[in-house]
Amino acid sequence: MRISALCLSAIAAMSLVDSGLFASADVVEKNNIRGLKKSKKGLKKAKKDGKKGETGSDSMMFSTVGPPDGDNICEGKKVEIPNVQCVIDQINQTGEQAGANVTVGYVGGLETTAEPITVPYYQKGLCPVNVHWHLGTEHLSVGEYDENGSGPTEIAHRRKLAGKARQGFQCNLYDEDVDMFTDHYDWQYCTDMEVGQTYEVHWPHSTIGACGTLNQYQSPFYDGVFCHSELLTADTVINENVGVQAQIFTIVNDEDYYYPDLMRGMIVDGDFGADVAKYTGSTTGTSRNNEICSGYTPITWQVDRKCHLVSASTFDKMCADMLSQRDDMSIDVYPHGSRELVADHLAANNLNL
C-alpha cells in the first residue's frame, strides 16, 4: 500500500528539511553491569534472609551519566500530520487505527491492502528510536489484558481526578494477597509508577532513524521516526519502514523478575514475545479516539498477546537509561494515558495470526 495523500504531502514538505524516526536510549558500561549484578544478588539475599529494609521499600541505583554534548540531528524532525475526523457521511477519512483487539481470531472491519511486517524488525532494517508506556493497555487480548483485569487503583484514581492519564485495560495477574504485588518500591528515575499496576510499553522503530548512533533514541518519538525523512519518496511503503513493538507488563517488587535492558525492545525469552499479533494501524494516545483519528497511518504493529511479570527495578533501570541519552527523554519516564479501544470499523482486517 502506498502512503496516503495526506501523509505524502506532509512528508514531501518535510523531506525538504532534515528528518528522523522514533527515539530510544544507549548502552550501559560493563562496570555498571557488573555492579548491577552484584547489587541484584545482594538484594535477593537480603530478601531471602528477611532483611528487606526498615522502610519496607526496595530501590536500586543506576547511572544517568550521558554522552558528551553534541549535535542532535533528529531534534525537531517530526513531520506534522494532524488528527482528522474518523468518519464523515459514513466514509472513513483516514486509514486503519491502533490499538486494536489482538485476540486470536479477531478480524477488523476496515479493509486494507497494507501488509504488516511479520518478521522481527531488525531483519528489515528497522531500529528502535524511543520507548514509552501507557497506564493500562491500549490493546485488548481477551483472557490476558481486558475489562476483567485488576490492579491497585490509587494512582489511576488520582490521575483521573487530576484530568491526566486515562487508564486502559489491565492484566489478570494482580493478587493483593501476594506481597510482590503490593510491597512498596522507592522509585528513583521513573515517576507516577505503581507496583501491581499494568503498563503497555511501546518501542517505535524506523528504517530512517539515527540507527547505531548517539542520536538513535529521541523524545518525542516522532523526531526519531522521521530523523532522516529526506530518504522517503513517493514510492515509500510506510508500513514497511515504520513499526511499533508493544508488550504488556504487571509490575512486581521481586528481583527474580529483573530484566536489565528493557529500553532496547520487546523481551523475547520463553513465553515473552512468543505469541505476537501483527497488523497495521496508526499512532495512539489520548488525543485520538473513535471520533478523532490519527493521520499517521498505516504503520506496522507487533503486539505480545500475553501479560508478563517484571520487576519495578526493571522499569527504573530503563528510566535511568533513558535519562542518560543525548536527547532529553524526561517527557517519557512516566506512564501516558491510554487511547480507547479502536472500534471494529476503524480496525484493519489484516491481523496476522
N, C-alpha and C positions, 0 to 999 in steps of 0.2 A: 504494500500500500504506500502510495506517495504521500508526502507531507501535505497537510491541508493548506488551502489558500491563505487562511488566517495565519497559521504558523509560518508559512513560507514568506509572506510579506514582512513579518516581524524579523525573521532570521536573515532575510535578504538585506534589510536595513542594518541589522546588527553586524552582518559579515563585512560591512564597510569599515567596521572598527575591529578591535580585538575581541575575543570571546572565550568562554570556558564552561566546564560542566560542574557536577556536584563536588562537594568538598569533604575532607576527612582528616586523618592525623598521621603522625610519624612514629619512628621506631624508638624503643626504649633501649638504653645501653646495656651491655651484657652484665656489667657490675650491678646495675639496678635490678636486673632479673635475678641474679644470684642472691642479692639481699632480700628481694621479694620472696623467693622460695624459702629462705631461712625464716623470715617473719611468719610465712604461712605455716611452716612446720611448728614453729613456736606457739602460734595461736591455736593450732589443732591440739597440741599437747596440753595447753592451758585449759582448753575446753574439756579434754578428756579427764584431766585431773580435777575438774570442777572449779577452776580458778579463773572465772570469766572476767573478773574486774569489779571493783567496788560500785561502779555506777550501773552495772548491768548492761553496758553497751560495749561493742567492739568497734574499732576503726583501724584502718591501715593507712600508712603514709606513703605517698608516691611522689616522684619528681615531676614538677611542672616547668622545668627549665626548657626554654625553647631554643631554636637555632639562632644563629646571628641574624641581625636585621638584614633585609634585602628587598628587592623589588618584587611585589606580589602582582604578577602579570594577570591574575584572574580577577582582581578586585574590580567590581562594577561591571562585570561582563554579562550579567543577567540579561536575557532577551525578554523584554516586556510583552507578554501576551495576556490581555485582560480576561477576566471571567466573563461568561456570557449567560444569558437566559437559556436554560437547558432545552426547552421546547416552546415553540410559538406556532399556534394553529396546528397542533399535532405533528409538527415537523421538528426533528432534532436539529439543533443549531450548532452542535459540535460533536466530536467523536466520543468513543466509549470512555467511561469514567471508572475511578477506583476510590476506596476499597470496596470490593465486591464480595459476594458469597463465594468461598472457595471450597465448600463441601464437595466431596466426591459425588459426581453425578449431576451437579448443578449446571444448568445451561442458561445463560443470559438471553435477554430478548432483543438485543441490538445486533443486527447482522453486520459483520465486518469482514473485510478481506485482509486485514492486518494479521500477521502471524507473530506470536511471541518467540523470543529466543528460548530454546528448550535445552540448551547445554549450559554448563557453568559460564558465567560472563567472561571470565579470563580467556576462555577458548575463542572468544570473538573479539578480543582486544579491548574490552571494557575494564576500567579500573574504578574502585570506589573513590568518590570525591567528597563525601560527607557522611556523617552518621548523626541521627537524631531519633527521638522516640516520642510516642503518644501515650497519653493516660488511658489505659484500657486498650482495646483493639479497634481498628477501623475495619478490618476484615471479619468475616464470620466463618467459623468452621464448627458445624454442629457436633456437640459432644466434647469439644475441646475448648473453644472460646466462643461463648454465645450468651444469650439472655439469662441462662440459668447459672452462669458463673458467679463467683462471690469473692470477697476480699474485704480488707479494712476500709472504712468509709470516711475516716477523719479528714484526710487531705482532700479527697474528692469532694466532700461536702463543703469544706471551707473554700475551696477554689470555685465551686459553683456559686456560692453566696457572693463571692467577690467578682462574679462575672468573668471568670477566667476559663481554665481548661474544661472542655466538655469531656466527660468520661465515656469511653466506648464499652464494648463487651469485656467480660472478664473470664479468666481460666477457671476450670473446675478443680483446681489443685489445693486451694486455700483450706486450712484446717486450724481454727482458732485454738484447738486443744493441743496443738503441737508447737513447742517452743520456737522452732526455727522460723515459723510464720509470724511470730508476734514479738520476739526479742528485739529490743531497740538496737539500731545501728547508728553510730555517730558519723553522719555524712561529712566528708571533708571537702569534696570537689563538686559533686552533683548537688542540686538544690531541689526542694519541693518533692523529695522522693520518700517512699514509704515501704518498709518491709511488709511482705504479704500481698502487695499490690501487683496488678498485671500491667505490663507495658509492651507495646508493639514497637520494635526497633526497625528503622529503615536505613538502608545503605544505598543511596543513589549512586549509580555507575554511569560512565560515559566513555566513548572512544575518543572524545575531543577534550578531555580533562588534561590537567598538567601531570599526567601519569608518570610516576617514578621520580618526581622532583619534590622539593620542599614546599611547593605550592599546590600539591595534589589535593589536600583537604581544605575545603572552603565553607564559610558560613556568610550569607545564606547559601544553600546548596546550589542554587541556580548559577551562581558565579563559577562554581566548579564544573557544572554540567556544560556550560557554554564558554568555557575558557578559551577554546580555540575554534570559535564558531566560523571563522573565516574558511575553515575546511569544509563547511557544509555547502552543498549545491542543491539545485532544484531536483536532482535525481536521488538525493539522500533519503534513505528509508529510515525514519526516526526511530521506529520501534526495534530496528536492528542495531542502533547506535546509542540508545539511552534506555536504561533499565533500573529497576529498584529491587533489592532483596528485602524481604520482611521476615522477621522471626519474633515469636511471642514468648515472653518470659513472666514467671511469677518470682518475685524477689524473696529470698530466704536469708536468714542470718546464720549461715553454716558454711564454713570454709571447704567442706567436702564438695561444694558446688562452685568452686572458684575456677574461672577461665581467664587467662591473663591478657588476651588480645582481642577483646570484643570489638574494638574500634574498626578492625580491618575487614569485617564482613561476617556473614552468617556462619555460625558454628556448624561444621559438618563432621560428625563423630557419633557413631552408633545411631541412636534414634534422632539425634539432631540433624536436621537437613535431609532426612531420609524420605520424607513424603512431602514433596514440594509441588504446589499448584503453579501453573504458568498460564498467563493470559495477558491481553493488552488492556490498558486503562489510561489513567491520567495522573497528574499530581493530586495530592489530597489536601487535608487541612480544613479548619472550621470556616474558612471564607467560602467554602463550597458546600452544597447540599443537593437535594433533588430538584431544586428550582434554579439555583445558580451553579453553573458547571465550570470546570477548569478548561481553559483553551490549550493547555499543554497535553496534547493527545494526538496519536496513540504512542504510548511507551510500554515497554515490557515490564511485567511484574512477575517475580518468583517468590512465592509465599509459602513458608513452612506451615503445614496444616496442624501441627501438634503444638501443645503447650510444653514448656520446659522450665525446670527449676534452675536458677542461677543465683549466686551469692550477691549480697549487697556490695561487697568489696569488688566484685567483677565490674559492676557499673561505676563504682567510684574510681577504679583504675582507668576505665575508659574515659571518664570525665577529665582525669589528670592528663591522660594522653592528648585529649582534645585541647586542653589549655596549654599544651606545650608546642602547639603548631605555630607556624609563621603567621597564618591568618588568625584573627581573633574569633574563636569559636564559642565564646562565652554565652552567646544567644541561644545555644543549643544544649546546654548542660542541665536542662530541666525538661519535664515532660510537656509536650504540646497537646492541645486539645484534639479530640478525635472527630473526624467527619462522620456524619451519619451514614449508615449502610446504604450503598448505592441501590437505587430501585432497579427492578428487573429490566425495565425498558431502556435503561442507560448502561447496563452491564453487557459486555461483549459476549458473543456466543461461541467464543473460541477457547474456553477453559481447557487446557491441556492436561489430561489425566496421567 
